[in-house]
Amino acid sequence: MRYISTRGQAPALNFEDVLLAGLATDGGLYVPENLPRFTQEEIASWAGLPYHELAFRVMRPFVTGSIPDADFKKILEETYGVFAHSAVAPLRQLNGNEWVLELFHGPTLAFKDFALQLLGRLLDYVLEKRGERVVIVGATSGDTGSAAIEGCKHCENVDIFILHPHNRVSEVQRRQMTTIFGENIHNIAIEGNFDDCQEMVKASFADQGFLKGTRLVAVNSINWARIMAQIVYYFHAALQLGGPARSVAFSVPTGNFGDIFAGYLARNMGLPINQLIVATNRNDILHRFMSGNQYVKETLHATLSPSMDIMVSSNFERLLFDLHGRNGAAIAGLMDSFKQGGGFSVEQERWTEARKLFDSLAVDDEQTCETIAEVFEQTGEVLDPHTAIGVKAARECRRSLDIPMVILGTAHPVKFPDAVEKAGVGKALELPAHLSDLFERDERCTVLPNDLKAVQAFVSQHGNRGKPL
Ligand SMILES: *Cc1c(COP(=O)(O)O)cnc(C)c1O
C-alpha cells in the first residue's frame, strides 16, 4: 500500500515510512492512495472472529508490503490481549436499539489505547528491523499522553517525552502518566497551558537540530496508524448487530475528527453504515462547518469534556481532500487561506456532499450533565462526559429507529469525576483492578519552564534511554 499527501507535493510513502513520518513535507497529512474495499460476503464471513483476528483482516491491506502476515498477526494478538475485557470492545445496550460501544477497557481507560497499544508495537517492530531508534515528543491535555506512554513503555527503540500543562490535568490523568517508570519514559510538566505544550512539539518538528540526527515521531492522530486502528471497531460493532446484512448508525464524540474519520473510512471500505453523527462539545468548529459551511477558528473554551477541547480539527483535512476529488493543490489553497484569515467555506456542491455523509450536533456542559443524569436514571449506567455528548447527539439526530444506533464510549467515567459529580450522580466510581492502587503509587515527573530551549535541552540530554543523544 502506498500513501499520498493531502497537499499533493510530498513523495508517496509505504506503510513503514508513513508510520515514522509526522506531517508530510508539504504540510499535508498522509492517506492511502487506494482504499481497500471488501465485499459483503467477505465482511459477513468475519462474524464471530476474535477482535485481533478481525483486526488482521481489516488492516492487512494497509500494511501489505511492509509487514508479513505472520508477524502482523502476532503483533495484533499481543496488542489486543492486554485489554481487560474478553470482547475487547463490548457493546452495552442502553435503550431498545441504542448501544454504547465500550472502548475503555484498555490500560488507560480511553479509546486511544486501541491505536497507541498497536502503534508502540509497530514502531518497535519496524525500528528493530531497521536498526534505528526514534524519539517521541508529544503534548497532551490528558488521554493521549498516558495511552502513548503505556503503548511505548516496552519499546526498546523508542524514547518518549510527554509534555503536559503543570497542574492543569486531572489527578487521575496525571498519575496515569507519572506512575509509569522506565529509562525511556519522560514526563515533563510545563509551566504553561496545553497550547504552549503543543506549540513546543510543533516547533520541535519544524527544527530537529537538537535531536542530533535521531528521528522524531508523531503520536497524535495525524499519524495514519492511529486512524487505521480505529477503523476496526466499526466493523466489530456492526458485525455484532447483524451487519453487513443490516445497516448500522454511529454517533461519535470527536474534536480532531480522528475517530469519526475512521468511521467514514469503514463505510467507504464496504461496511453498510446508514448514518454518521459528529458529536462535539462547545468547541464546535466541526458542527459549524456541517450546519453552516463555515470552517472558522474561534476561541478555546474549557469544558467538562476536555479531550475534545480544540480550536481546529487536524484530521478534517483528510475529509476535505476527498470532498475535493483528491486535488492536493485545492487543499493547499484552502489551508493557506485558513492560516491567513482563520477560516473558509467550500463550494456549495462539496458542502452538500459533506451534509449527505454526516449529521452533527454541538452539546454544551449543561446538556452533557443532563444526559449523564438521564442515562443513569434510565439504566443505572454512568457515562463519561464525552460519551454522554455522543448519546445526546444520537438522540437528537437519529434518522431511523429501526436501525441500531451505536454510540462510541470513548472513556471510562472514573477518568472524569468532576462531570459525573456535577451531573448529580451519587454513585461512587471505582478504578478498575489494574489501577486500584493508582493513588498510592510513586510519581516521576520533571517540571520545566515554558521555554522551548529548556525542553529541547532536556530531550537531548535524556533521549537515549536516559542518556544524552
Ligand atoms: C481523544 C478523545 C476524544 C476525541 O477523539 P478525536 O480523535 O478528536 O476524534 C473523545 N473522547 C475521549 C475520551 C478522548 O480521549
The ligand as an SDF file (V2000), in Angstrom:
LIG
                    3D

 15 15  0  0  0  0  0  0  0  0999 V2000
   -9.2660   11.9150   22.2680 C   0  0  0  0  0  0  0  0  0  0  0  0
  -10.6460   11.7460   22.8060 C   0  0  0  0  0  0  0  0  0  0  0  0
  -11.7820   12.0940   22.0470 C   0  0  0  0  0  0  0  0  0  0  0  0
  -11.7100   12.7550   20.6830 C   0  0  0  0  0  0  0  0  0  0  0  0
  -11.0380   11.9960   19.7140 O   0  0  0  0  0  0  0  0  0  0  0  0
  -10.8220   12.5550   18.2380 P   0  0  0  0  0  0  0  0  0  0  0  0
   -9.5260   11.9840   17.7850 O   0  0  0  0  0  0  0  0  0  0  0  0
  -10.8180   14.0110   18.3320 O   0  0  0  0  0  0  0  0  0  0  0  0
  -11.9360   12.0360   17.4040 O   0  0  0  0  0  0  0  0  0  0  0  0
  -13.0270   11.8480   22.6000 C   0  0  0  0  0  0  0  0  0  0  0  0
  -13.1660   11.3060   23.8270 N   0  0  0  0  0  0  0  0  0  0  0  0
  -12.0980   10.9590   24.5750 C   0  0  0  0  0  0  0  0  0  0  0  0
  -12.3210   10.3910   25.9240 C   0  0  0  0  0  0  0  0  0  0  0  0
  -10.8010   11.1600   24.0980 C   0  0  0  0  0  0  0  0  0  0  0  0
   -9.7480   10.8170   24.8540 O   0  0  0  0  0  0  0  0  0  0  0  0
  1  2  1  0
  2  3  1  0
  2 14  2  0
  3  4  1  0
  3 10  2  0
  4  5  1  0
  5  6  1  0
  6  7  2  0
  6  8  1  0
  6  9  1  0
 10 11  1  0
 11 12  2  0
 12 13  1  0
 12 14  1  0
 14 15  1  0
M  END
$$$$
